[in-house]
Amino acid sequence: MQILKNIFMFYYEGFKNLSSTSKKLWIFIIIKATIIMTVLLLFFPNILDKFETDEQKADFVADNLLK
């Protein structure tokens, strides 16, 4: 548990010591990445759910990549 606290404090202290412009840019990057991931998860269905085995999934992906 101490390791996780040390990792958190490392990033917390680093973020705290940034200039105000750098903080705004990092916040912008985090918000942008969150929006992109949300859009990807909501609007792109998981088409591999219809296959039962990993081999079937791999064959489907390989066939579609080679077309």
Protein Blocks (a to p, Z undefined) as FASTA:
>chain_A
ZZmmmmmmmmmmmmmmpcfklmmmmmmmmmmmmmmmmmmmmmmccfklmpmbfklmmmmm
mmmmmZZ
